[in-house]
């Protein structure tokens, strides 16, 4: 299995979610709505989920092996950090405004 595309949509709102990601696997299968979240120990990903009738969130799609999850997380976070570093600088606020 190879991740052939990663698309990052950054979130500008306050809160812990930093981005929503879509990945393409082997140029044949897409997984949308993977979230990049800022936790107490740093960034991590949360797989797509939905709220169950008991109020808990259940993953809709997720890797079976922890090594696969780690590989996906590493690739997503590497791309996310690269996009943050290469983002154009925001213009400074006008002090006379």
N, C-alpha and C positions, 0 to 999 in steps of 0.2 A: 504494500500500500504506500502510495506517495501523495503528499499534499502538493497539488499542482498550481493552486492559486489561493491567495489569502486577500480578502477585501476588508478593510477597516473603516468603520464609520465612527468617528470620534463623537463623544458626548460632551457638550459644553456645560451641562447643568451641574449644579452642586450635588454632592452625594458621593457614594463609593463607586458607582459604575463609571468607567472611563471610556468604554467603546463597545460597539456591537460588531461582531465579526461573522463573515461567511467564508467557509473554506470549500474548495473543490478537491475531490479525491480522484486521482487517476484520470483527470479530465472527463469524468463520467458521472460523478455523484456530488451533489452540493448539500452542505449543512449550513443553514442560516441560524441567526440569533444566538450565537455563542457570545457570552458576555465577558469582557475584561473588567475585573473588579479589583479595587485597591483595598487590601485587607491589612490587618495589624502587622503581618509578616511580609507584606509586599504584594505585588500583583499576582493574580491567579485567574483562571478561566472558570466559568460556570457553563455547563452544557445547556442546550435549549430545554426548557421545562414548561410545565403548565400546572396550575393550581388544581389539586384534586378536591373532591367533595369534603374531605376531612380537613381542608385548609392547608395541607402540606403541599410543597412543590415536588413534582416527580419529573425526572429527566425523560424527555421524549426520545432522545437519541444520545448514546454515550458509548465510549470504548469499553470493551470487555476487559482488556489487559491494562494494568497500571502503566506498563512501559509504553503502550500506545497513547494513553492519555498524556503522559509526560512529554512524548515526542510532539504531539499536537500543541500542548501548552507552550513548550519551548519555541516552536516555530511561530506561533501567534504572538507571543510576548516579544520575540526578537523583531518581528515585523512592526509591532506597535511601537516599540522603543525607537526603532529606526525612523518611523514616520514622525514621532514627536521631536526627535533630534533634528530632522530635516525640514520641519515646518517653518514657514516664513515667520519672522519675528513680528509680533503685534506692534503696531505703531504706538509710540508713547502718547499718553494723554496730553492734550493741549492745556498748559497751565493757565492760559488766559480765557479758557472756556467757562 
